[in-house]
């Protein structure tokens, strides 16, 4: 759980106006309040800002986030899965022009 929150916090720190908060405790308090982070306004705003990033900037940001949580890889297999999923997503982003467009089929 903490690795995922740190990953999310890392992404939020690189966005204008820090929609998830400047301090980790702000994001953590959202989790402790019983609300899902995904339902928060800060999360929704973060997604909008991430969607507007350039492909290169987004890949760089995700790679630095993977580096951050890689330190915790030994503590949980879920962290390994998170790292694997994000790396797979980065690979897909970098090769996006090579993937067939499914909407044309």
Buried (B, 14 or more C-beta within 10 A) or exposed (E): EBBBBBBBBBBBBBBEEBBBBEEBEBBBEBBEEEEEBEEBEBBEBBBEBBEEBEEEEBBBBBEEBBEBBEEBBEEEEEBBEBBEEBEEBBEEEEEEEEEEEEEEE
